[in-house]
Structure formats: structure tokens, C-alpha cells
């Protein structure tokens, strides 16, 4: 039993005996005692003041006295107003440490065949452009959330929906036909997704030039010029031909998409993320159209005079939502309906989580209502994990204008910067060139991932690459370097003949610094569970940072390899080993590797 659970159960017994009040132990949540007061754990006693008919200070003192007399883990206590601060018997912490050390999967819960099945959708790229910084935050959040939910005992299916059809895809295809002279990724010396992104930017450039020329030549408004654009008309015609199964258009589409998928796969591999199932909108949109037409026939939707199909959501406080255009082509909402149907046909999903930016809050509010209206009982229960946007000092990114921060370029730049900073600071001295390159990859990618994950996902954030590489402060490299130090201590101990587990330390009374580190380690399982409940990888990131800070203070104040007492040395080596393992576990939940040497 964890120390928190032990104290909660003891307090429940105390209030029953003292005041005749039945209290569920799980409703009693000990908090870490504030640093300005003596104690390890604090209990708020206000819930029992009314039943006791006594002042909060008296209630706290009575409960504290009961604990000191009846619970062996409690050494002493003090009361500050309505807060009971409890000092745990120091030697008890040795048992906590031994329990943690004995649990190879500490902090995580294994799933069973009966565990809830959770599907997490993330990435969701378009095949008209490469992945960029905004995608990075989405993918890293989705992958980390999947890892955390697994650690909380869920069965998890990681899924991706590829937006491989639509007008934006046709714009890239048309641009390639018109201005790229049959070039392939091999001929261009580029990844396929980058080449197609160039096509998309080229279309936008020519389209804007055409609109500008029409406005000047015909003296018309921008909207009128856009409506008369021949380029846009060609793109729409290509989309219609695609939906009609035109062999020529479909062949070009398949070729260009294959270039993009190869590029995406390369990016995903470097990011260290994967998927259990990938869906494609080209396969799901027809299912969506089928459900929309079925809803129309049942009177759940309505058709306008121009042939378009809509949903009236005004009764739910929203507006009218377009589901099929007048030419019969579908919109994103229709595709999402089809994708949801296919997923629930494929898997017995208990919970469906969409990792999508907060710009789409309204979209998922509508999707939930429409799925429910169309007869899907799980429609109301879908979860939109809405996260904030990543912004740059220069403002928002725009793919069609080519102003995005490319994911591949960013990752390469982060690794290069990690190598440069590591060299300058002497962090990788004595390593071979291959080892230096491997460490730079781990540190650079760790810096990027940690920077994007440590912020509350619901908040917008400003990306600053220079800050993320810092080896001091709340950064990935700071945590990674501390982990490498722990591993170094353990290697040197082994070389000196101090093997873990060979000396008993149960009789050692841990000092204040050691107790603080054990207590921080004891917080890991509850932190993982809370991160799963609140969908917040940031909780794991900041826990890892706090744990490393606590270890660094312990390392500074408590000699390890120079400690003459074998039992104390054994305690400190165990602390180092368990802390290293917990740091590695926490970072793994973030999708971040840790280096054995730096």
C-alpha cells in the first residue's frame, strides 16, 4: 500500500472512532506538506468539523494524536489552523523505496482483455503538403496521450486519418501538371511530401496572380475575380472527375499520394511515433455520403433548392451545417461521419478521442450531435482533445503561402544545435563520432518533444528552439543529462564492486534529503493516473523535471560513492537506480529517449 493510501485509510478509521463519521478512504487525499511547515503529508480536516462540533485546530490535534498512537508510520504531527501536517517515521520510507525498487513496472497498470478499449486519433495530415510544426505538436500530444492511457491500464488503438482527397489535393495535382514538367521526387532530389508541398504553394501563387489580373483588367471586386478564376474552376472540375472515378485523374492521384506517404513515413520514423491503423478519407467519404443520404430519407436532414444537403442544428443552439454540396461532393463533416462509422465497425471502442486543435472546437461539437442524430449511440460520448496552437514570433503559419516551419527541417536543425551545444559545453567528450551523433539525435529530438509537451496542451504556445536546447532549467536536455549522470554513478559503483541489492539498508534512517526524494518517487503512480484522467502529458513532463531537481539536490548534499557506511551507500545507490528508472519511464510516456552516456 502506498503511503498516501495508508494515511487515508488510517484517517478514515480515526474519524470513525473519534466522531462516528463513515468516510471513504479514497475521498481523503493527502497533499505534500508545504515547504514552510514541518511534515511530509497534509490532511485538510474541515470536512469533520461540523460532526465533531469543535474548532478545526482541535479536530486536527485529535486526529493527529490518534494517528501517532495507532499508526506506526506516523512519527509526529503539527496543526496549522485546519491543516494536519504529518511527519512519517523515517525508516518507513525505506520500505516505500524497497517496494518501488521491487516493482519493475512501477507507476503503470497492465491492461487486461476486459480493459476499456480507447482509440486515439492524431496526425491527420493532408497529402498536399509536408508535416510542419503544428503537426508536430498534434502528433507528439497524440502519441504521448496514447502511451499514458496504456500506462493507466487501457487497451489503446493509435489511429490516423489521412486527408487524401478534396479540392486542396486537386490544387497540387493541377499545379504539378501545369508547371512541374513531370518531375519526380528522385529527379528533384526531394522527399515526396516536400515536392507536393511546392506544387500547392505554386497553385496559390498563380491563383492569386490570376485574381489580381482579373481585378485590374475587368475593374471588379476580389470576390468577383475569385468566382471567375479559371484555375479554381479547373481544380473543381478535377475534383468532380476524381469522384466520378476518372482513370487518368485517379492514376495521377495515386502516384502523387504514394510520393507523399513515403515522405510521411520517413518523418514519422524520425519522430519515433507509429499507428496501429490508418484510415483514408478516399475510403471513408462514401460511407459518410451513404449515412447522410439515409438521414435525408428519414427526414433528419433537408435538401435545399440547389441540391445541397444540410442539417438544421438551431434547436441545439447552433446553425445550419452543410453536408453535401450542390454538385454532390462531400465536405469534411461528411467524411468524419463515414470515418467514425468505419472505426466503430472495425473495433469495439469504448472511448473515441480526437486530438485536434482548438480551432476545430465547433466542428467536433457538430460532429457529436450529427452522429447522435444519425443513430450512432456513441456520438454523444466522443472526446475532442482540444489543444492550443503553436505560434512563431512572426505569427501564424500558412501552408499555402509556404510560411510554415517544416517538421523535417526543424528536427534536423534541433539535432545539429544539440550537437553544437553539447560540443561547446563538453557534454560528449570521450565519445566516438557515432556515439556523438547518436547522443545529438536523442538530445535534439528530446529537446523538441519536451518543449512542445511540457506546456498545458490547452494553451497556445510560442516555439523557441534556443530555449529548448538549454541544459539548465525545465528542458529535455536537462532531464536527459541528469539521467546520464545517474547511469554513470551506477556504472562506477559496479566497477568499484558495489552491486545493487548486496547490502541491506532497512535499518538506515534516511535523512531529510533522501526522504524528499523517496516521497517524490512515491508520487509517480498518482501522477500517471491524473495525466490519463486530464489528458495532460504536461503533468508527466513537469513531474520528470521536479524529480530530477530533487535528485540533483540529493546528489549535491549526499555523497554516494565516497560514503563510508555500506548500508547508507546501498540506500543511496538504490535511490539512484530507482530514480533513473522512473525518469526513463516518465520520458518514455512522452516518447522521449534518454542517453546512457553524455
N, C-alpha and C positions, 0 to 999 in steps of 0.2 A: 504494500500500500504506500502511495506517495505521502510525503509529509503533509501536503495540503489536505488530502483526503483523511489522513489520520486525525489531524486537528479538527477538521469539520465534524467528523464522527464524534470526537470527544466533546466538542462544544454542544452538539445536539444532545448528548447524554447529560451534560451539565445543566442545560436549561430545562430538561425534563425533570431532573431530580430537584433542582432548586425552585422552579416556578411552575412545574406541572404542564409545561408547554411542549407539545409534539412539534418538532421541527425536522424537516427532511434534511439530512446532511448535505445533499447536493445543492441545497439552497443557501448554504453557508459558504461563502467564498473568501478564504483568507487572501489578503493582499500583502505584498512585500512591504515591510515597515519603512517609513520614510527615513532617510539617512540622518536627519537631525534628532531622531529618537532612538533609544536602545530597543533592540528587538530584531527578530527575523521575520515574523508574520504578525499581521494586524487583523483583528476581528472588530467589525462595527457592531455595537451592542444595542443600538437604538430599537431594533425590532422587538426586544423583550422588555423594554422599559415599562410599557403600559401594563403588561401582565404582572410584572414584579412590583409595580406601584412604588418604585424607588427612583432616585436620581440616576442618570446614566453612569456617573462616576462610581456609584455604589454597585450597580449591576455589573460593571466591568470588573471591579475588585472581587466581587463574589464569584463570578465565573472564573477569573484568573486564579483565585485561591483553590477552587475546586480542581482546576486543571493541574496546578502544582502538586496537589495531594493525590491525584488519581491517575494522571497520565505521565508515564515515565519519561516521555520525550520532552516534557516541559520542565525547564530548569528554574525559570523565574518569570515575572511579568511586571508590567507597569501600566498605569491607566492615564490617558490624556483625554479628559472630557469623556466622550462616548466611544473612545477607541482603546481597545485592549491590545497592547503590544506584548508579544510572547517571545521569550528567548528560548530557543531549542537547546537541549542538552548537547554540548559539542560532540561527544562521542557518538551520538545518534547519527550525525552526518556521515560518519564512516560507513554505517550500514546503508545509507542512501547511495553513497558512492559505489559501494560493492554491488548493490542491486543494479545500478546503471551499467557498471562495467560488465556484469554477467548477461545483460540483455543485448545480443548482437543487433537486434532491430529496434533499439531504444528510440522512442518517440514516434514510431509508426505502428499502424494496425494492419494486419494482413486481411485481405478480402477473402470471403468465402463464396461458394456458389449462390448463397442466398443474399449476399450483399447487394445494395442498390446499384443499378447499372446507370451510370451517368455518361452522357455524350457531351463532349466539349467541341464546339466548332471554333476554329481560329484560322488565320491567314487570309482566306477568301480573296485571292488575287484576281485581277483581270489579266487576260492574256494579250493585252495591248501595251504592256509596259513592264519593266523590271520591278522587283521589290525595292521599296525605299524605306526611309527612316520611320515613317508612320506604320508601315507593315511590321517593322522590327518590334515596335512596342506591342502591337497586336499579337504577333507570333510568340514573343517571349512571355507575355502575360498568359496566353492560352496554354502554352506548354507547361509553364510553371504551375498554373492552376490545376492542370491535369495531374502533375506529379504530387501536388499537395492533396488533392482529392483521393488519389491512390493511397497516400500515406495515412489518410483518415479512414481507410477500410472500405472504400468504394471500388467497385469494378468500373473501369473508365475506358471509353472508346474515344480516341482522338480523331477528329474528322476535319476535313477541309472541303469547301465548296468552291470550285474553280469557275469563275465567270468567263466562260469561253465562247459566249455568243452575244450578239447585240450590236447596236449601232457603233459603239466605240471600237469593237473588233473590226467591223467593216471599214471604218475610217483608216485603220492601219493597213488593212488589205488593199484598199484602193490606192493609198499612198505608195505602197510597195509596187503596185502595177504601174503607176504613172511616173515615178521619179527615182526608182532604185535599180532599174536596169537589170533585174534578175539576180541581184546579189544574194549570196547565202552567208550564214554566219562564218563558214570556213573562209570564203573569199574576203569577207570584211575583217576577219581576224577579231571577231567579237562573239560574246555569248549571245545566244539566240534571243533572249529576252531583251537585251540591250539594243539589238538591231531593230526589233519590232517597236521598241520604245521610240527609236529615232523616226520610224515611219509615222507614229502617232503624232509626234511633235511636228513633223513635216506637214501632215494634213492640216493641223491647226494653223500653221504659218501661212499656207496657201489659201486656206479658207478665210482667214482674216484679211488677207490681201485682196481677195475677190470681193468681200463685203465692202471694204474701203473703196475699191474702184467703182463698185455699183453706186455707192452713196454719192461719190463725187460726180460720176458721169451722168446719173439719172436724177441727181438732186433729190434723193429720197432718204427716209429715216433708216437707222441701223436695223430696226426690226423688219422693215420692208425689204431691205437689201438681203438680210439673212433668209427671208422667206423665198427669195428669188435665186438663191445660191445654187448654181449647177453642181458644184462639188457635193453639197449636202444632199441634193436630190439623187446624185449617183450613189452615195453611201446608203441612202434609204432604199434605193432600188436593189442594191446588192444584198441588203438585209432581207428584203422580200424574196429574192431569188434563193437565198440561203434557206429560208423557212420552207420554200417550195421544193427543196432538195435538188437544186440545180447542180449537175455533176461538176461543172467547171469551178463554180464558186466553192463547193464543198471540198474539192481536191486542194484548192489553194488554201482554204481554211485549215484543213488537216495538216498540210505541210508547215504552215507558219506556226500553228499551235505546237507542233512537235518541236520546233526550234525553241519555243518559249519554255515548254516543260523541261527540256534538257537544262536550260539555264536556271529555272526554279530549283530543280533537284540539286544542282551544284551549290546554290546558295543555302538551301536547307541543310545540306551536309555540313557546310562550314559552321552554320549556326548550331548544329548539334540537336536539331529537332526532327520529329517524324510524325507520321499519321498512320492510324490503323485503317482508315477508309477514306477514299477521296471520291466525292461526287462531282459531276459536271453539269452545269446548267443546260448544256445542249441535250442532256438526257432527262433532266427533271422538268423543263418548262412545259413539255407536252402533258405531263401528269397534272401540272398546275392548271393548264388550259382546260383539261378534262373536268377537274373539280369545279372550276369557275362556271363552265357551261352547265354542269349538273346543278350548281347552285342557282343559276339563272332559270333553269327549267322548273325549279322548285319555288320560284318566287322570292328567293333570298337575296337576289341581286336584281339589277334592272339594266335595260339597254336604252341608250339614247338614240335619237333620230339618225345620227351619223354612223350607227352600228357599234359604237364603243360600249363596253360593259363596265358598270360601276357598282360600288357598294355604298349604301346610304348609312353612315355611321353617326348621323346627327343625334339620334336618341341616346348615344353613349357620350355625347358632348364633343364629338369630333366633326369632321366634314365628310364630303363625298370622295371616295377613293377609286381612281381608275384602275381596272384590272386587265382589260383588253382594249387595245387601240382600235380605231375605226377600221384599219386595214387588217385586223385580226391578230396582229403581233402582240406578244405578251410584254409585261413590264416586270421589274424586279420583284414586286409583291407576288405576282402570279408564279414566278419561278420559285420563290421561297415557300409558297404553299405546296408546290409539287415536290420540292426537296424534303420538306417536313414529312409529307406522306410516305415517300420512299424510305426515309430513315426509320420511321416507326413500323413500316412493313418489314424492314431488314433486322431490326433489333427490338427486344422488349424493354425499351428505355423507360426508366423511372423518372429521369430528370434530363431535360434538354437545355444546355447552356450555350448561348450565342455570345462570343467575345467580339464585340463590335463597338466602335467609337460612339461617344455620346451625341454626335451629330445625327445618329440614326435612332434616337430615343423614340421619336414619333412613329417611325417605321415599324418598330417591334411592338409598340402599343397597338397599332393597327393589325399587325400580323396575328397577335394573340386573339384579338376579337374576331377576325375573319376565320381563323382555324376553328374557333369555338362555334361560330355561326354555321360553318360548313360541316359540322358534325364530328369533329375530332375532339374527344373528351379531354385530351391533354393540352388543348390550345391555351386554356387559361393558366396552365402551370409552367409554360416555358419561361426561362430566365434569360434576360438580356443583361449580360455583364458589361455594363456601360462604363467605358474608361475615357479619360481626357486625352486631348490631342497633344502631340509633341510639336513644339514650335521652335523656330530658329530665331536668332537675334534679328534677322531680316524680315521675319513674319512667316505667314503660312506658305506651305509648299503647293505648287500647281504642276501636276504631271504634264498637262497638255502644253504648258509653256516651257517645260524642261527645267524647272527650278527646284526639283526635288533633290534630296540628299540620297544618292543611290546606296542601297544596302551593301552591295559588293565593294564599292569604293570606300565606304565608311569602315567596314570590317578590316579591309586591307590597311587603311590608314591607322586604325587603332592598334593593329598588331605592329606596324612599323614604329609608331610612337612608343609603344610598350618596350620595344627592343632598344630604342634610343634612350629612354629614361632609365631603363634597367642598367644599360651600359654606363651611363653618366653617374649613377648612384652606386655602382659597383655591386649590384644585387646578383649578378650572374657570373662573377669572376670564378675561374676554375672549371667552368663547364665547357664541353666541346661545342663546336659550331652547331651540330644537330641538336644538342641539348638546349643551347641558347635559343634556337629557332622554335623548339617545342615550348619552352617557357614563355617566349614572347607571344606565341599563339594563345596559350592558356591565359596569360595575364591580359593581353589586349582584348580578347573576347570576354573575359571575366569582367573587365572594367566596363565594357559596353553594356553587357547584360545587367550588371548590378546597378549601374547608373539609371537604367530605364525601369528597373523593378523596385528600387528602394523607395520610390515616391508612391504615396497613396494613389492607386490606379484611377480613382475617380477624379483626380485633379489634372488640370493641364500642366505641362511641364516644359521647361526650356532646356534644350540639349546643349551641353557644354563639354566637348571632348577633352579639353585640357584638364578640367576638374576631375573627370572620371579616372584619369591615369595616376592621380596623386597617390603616393604610397603612405600618406598620412590622412587621417580623417575617415569619414564614412564612405569608403570606396571599396570596390572589389579587390584591387591590388593590396590594400592594407590588410584585408582579411586573408588573402592568399599568402602574403608574406608571413603573417603570424602563424598560419598553418604550417608552412615550410619550416619555420623555426621550431615548432613543436616536434615535427618529424625529425629534425636534426638532433634535438635533445634526446629523443628516444634511440636514435641510431648510436649516438655517442655513449649513451648509457649501456646499450647492448655490447658495444665494443669494450667497455670497461668491466663487463661481467655482471651488470645489474639487470637481470632479466625480470620482466614483469611477472608478478604472481609468485615469486620465490620467497618473499619475506612478508610476514603478517604485520598489518598495521592497525588492527582493530583496537588496540589499547592506546593508540596515539590520540591525544586530544587536539583536534585541528585548531589552528589559530584563526583569528578573525578574517584574514585574507583568504584562507583556504575554505572556510565556511561560506564566505560570499560567493566563491567560485562554484562550490557544490550546489548552493541554492540556485544559482543561475542555471546550472546544468539541469536541475530538477524542474525548471520552468519549461523545458523544451516540449514535452508531450502536449501540455495545455496550449502552448503557442501554436503548434501544428494544427490542433483541433480548431482553435479560434481562426487561424488563417483559412481553414477549409470552410468554416461557417460564414465568414465575412468576405470570402473571395479576395483575399489580400496577400499576395506574395510579399508585399512591403513589410508585413509583420515578421516574416521569416528573415528577410534581408536585415532588418534592424535588430532582430534577435541575434543573428550571427555577429553583427558589429558589436553589440553590447557584450556578448560572450567573449569575444576576442579582447575587448578593452579590459574586461575583468581578468582574463588570463594574463594580459600584459602587466597589470598591476601586481598580480600574484608572482609572475616571473621576476619582476623587478625587486619585490620585497622578500621573496622566499628563495634562498639558494637551493638548487636542485642537485646537480652533480657534485657540488662541494659540501653537501650536507653530510656530517659525520655519523649521524644516527641512522642505522639501516632501516628502521621502521618508518621514520619520518621521510627518508629518501623514497621508500616504497610507496608511501602515501602520495608524495608529490609526482612520482613517475606515473602512478595510476591516474592522478588528476590530469596530467599532461596527455596521456593516451586517450582518456575518455573525452577530454575537450577537443582534441584533434578529430576524433571520430564523429563527434557531434557537429563540429564545424563542417566537416566533409558532407555529412548527411544534410544539413541545412542548405549548403551551397548546391548540393545535388537537386534539392527541391526547386531551386532557381534555375537549374540547367547549367550550372557553372562548375567547371573542373577546378581542382586545386593541385598545385605542383608539389611534388615530394621534395624538390630541391630548388633553392633560389640563392 
